Amino acid sequence: MTSGRATTSRPGAPPQARPAGSPSPDSPPGPGRRLRPALAAVVAVLLVAGTAAALTSGGSTGPEPAAAAPATSEAFAVTPPSGWTVAPAGAPGLDVFGVPFTRLAEVPPFVAGHCPADATPRGVAAAALVAVPAGTTVGQAAEAFARGAAESAYAGSAPQVAVGPAGPRPGGAGPEGPEGSWVEATVRTDGTTAGAAGCRATDGSVGVLAVPRTQAQDGSTGVAMLVVAADTAGGPGDAVPQQDLTDLAESAVAPAR
């Protein structure tokens, strides 16, 4: 930058010497002098553009965000996807057929206007150890718990549940070895929560991961189950990506002992 300070001559001061052939200060400016302001402006524009490019390409953007801390229960440890948070200590569990599922992670509820402050989270992941009786396969148990989890997660909003067939675990066998079974269900609701209309999603998805862990002498199977329920359409809040359900299932591992 230039200082912008003008140079003046003192009255009575002798004229300054000039190199031979240089024009008189009183003579009209030549073509080169007329181009200097334009060249200076072009250079200034190039400098500003170069600085902006350096800031937007190749510049440091700061440290990468830290990976989410895993959420752990006696059945599974999972890594919450982006937008999910580890459930606070003492958070109420999800009761499915009388089995208390420990809440691991959740997507906060939408709270605004007339919607209640204690609205149900837009997404929830919970886990438990379940005894599957002899004669019932792990896949059959997963299908039954998918329906029960959908009815429990969307209780009070007249849920209508459709359960799909059991299939392999997303991503194949997990780090602990057994592949397990994966079941998905869809839910339609009347859009109410705690009696407030328009405060609940009209559509949801539920996924159940069931991994056998132990075999009892009576023929029953000890199964670790992960239940994931998430709003997928309707309601006042943003939908939870469907991919989050399978991401949680893929991240599920046996807890460290």
Secondary structure, 3 states (H helix, E strand, C coil): CCCCCCCCCCCCCCCCCCCCCCCCCCCCCCHHHHHHHHHHHHHHHHHHHHHHHHHHCCCCCCCCCCCCCCEECCCCEECCCCCCEECCCCCCCEEECCEEEEEEEEECCCCCCCCCCCCCCCEEEEEEEEEECCCCCHHHHHHHHHHHHHHHHCCCCCCEEEECCCEECCCCCCCCCCCCEEEEEEEECCCEECCEECCCCCEEEEEEEEEEEEECCCCCEEEEEEEEEEEEECCCCCCCCCHHHHHHHHHCECCCC
